Amino acid sequence: MAKPIDLGLTLEGEDARCFHEYMERPTYTDAARELIRSAAHEAQNRRL
């Protein structure tokens, strides 16, 4: 069986709070929104 990869990344204090807050309510730039729309459109076109 494969051994899990240990990333060694641990957020603490203010960094952890900010990350958790962002994950609850992420924000996106206009460019990111367009990229998401484009990817969704492309995925829909590739469905069989």
BELSULSUL-V725740 format. One record per run of one state. SS is the DSSP state (~ for helix, > for strand, _ for the rest). FROM is the first residue (numbers start at 1). TO is the last residue. Records with the same first field share a line. If there is no record, write none. Layout:
# BELSULSUL-V725740
SS: FROM-TO  FROM-TO
This chain:
# BELSULSUL-V725740
_: 1-12  25-29  47-48
~: 13-24  30-46
